[in-house]
Amino acid sequence: MFFRIVLPEAKENDMNNLFDITKNGYYGQFGGAYIPEILYSNVENLKNAYLKILEDPEFQVEFHSLLRDYVGRPSPLYLAKRLSEKYGCKIYLKREDLNHTGAHKINNTIGQILLAQRMGKTRIIAETGAGQHGVATATVCALMNMECIVYMGKTDVERQKLNVRKMEMLGAKVIPVTSGNMTLKDATNEAIRDWCCHPANTHYIIGSTVGPHPYPDMVARLQSVISKEIKIQLMEKEGRDYPDYLIACVGGGSNAAGTIYEYLNDLRVKIVLAEAAGKGIDSGESAATIQLGTVGIIHGAKTLLMQTEDGQIEEPYSISAGLDYPGIGPMHANLAKTGRSEVLAIDDNDALEAAFELTRMEGIIPALESAHALGVFGKKQFKPDDMIVLCLSGRGDKDIETYINYVI
């Protein structure tokens, strides 16, 4: 049986700002915690502990020391001159692809494993689609000498073989999931089942801003290092600490949340997010949740999701293993519904073309997820004086086979 932790929906007078999470775990009408009874204690303990731990000075010192000395932060803010010339605006790339493990995911896993240690957990589980979160989780588990189990859809295991081998080399046990369409949704289902069976000693490191409260807020806070750095770096380079536009890809939404976190309430900054249209929004093979989704509950949160009229989850599709999720983080559902963010659907071909364009114009091979964000430039016009920061969330090593097949 599943039940809802009693978290009343947000009332307007509960909010500090329309775009902030309330004390009850809601972004507007989205969020909350809808979980099996066996997990009630774990989620409640996490909800009561996470802010105290994250705001503790000793945690902050250890977290930022590891980000600096182990992850390699701050990640560079790079002015893409040739790309800027082509699109007639100033384009900066926030180079999360240069982090240790090759993506933004390590920011979150470093923070969550430090939190798990402080909560007395000895076993770590995770889900992964593109494999980057799995690699980042396996990495921090090796660093901290903790058991690591990673659930990954069989479809993703086959198309992300390099990342599977990395996880195994790091000591993680990778469990292929054969239910559903064998991708990220199904891996998440299995991770939740595992957590139900091992609630006492296990911490589930969710990789994105999804799941029951407090996960969306916790992951966003840990990833907010991205936008904190953007503010400092823009001030150094441009003499002002905000861009005109922020662009990021969005599936579950962690790199996007980190990119926009410090600017949510700064209405000078426009937010443009790119979701995966797959073979086209109306093709029946898409993961454009914000375009196609309706309000429902998935993986412990009320949000937008792709579902049939009778509430059955529809199988998503994207060429990108990290974006083929049928839901969206509740933060992003709220931002889209309130109009704070503009969400564009980028199909497979547009993403592939954008990836090759960046590769040939700037010498940077992006992850397929990041390529969807780059696809925005083919869909939207910008003015010559517009200053844009795009989060390059990961590097394309893991996607080389897909890129080679595209060329052939």
Secondary structure, DSSP 8 states (H G I E B T S, - for coil): -EEE-------GGG-SSTTS--TTSEETTEE--EEEGGGHHHHHHHHHHHHHHHT-HHHHHHHHHHIIIII--S--EEE-HHHHHHHTSEEEEEEGGGSTTSBTHHHHHHHHHHHHHHTT--EEEEEESSSHHHHHHHHHHHHHT-EEEEEEEHHHHHHTHHHHHHHHHTT-EEEEE-STTSSHHHHHHHHHHHHHHSTTTEEE---SS-SSTTHHHHHHHHHTHHHHHHHHHHHHHHSSS--SEEEEE-SS-HHHHHHHGGGTT-TTSEEEEEEEEET-TTTT----HHHH-EEEEETTEEEEE-B-TTS-B-----SSTTT--SB--HHHHHHHHHTSEEEEEEEHHHHHHHHHHHHHHHS--B-HHHHHHHGGGGT----TT-EEEEEE-BBGGGGHHHHHHHH-
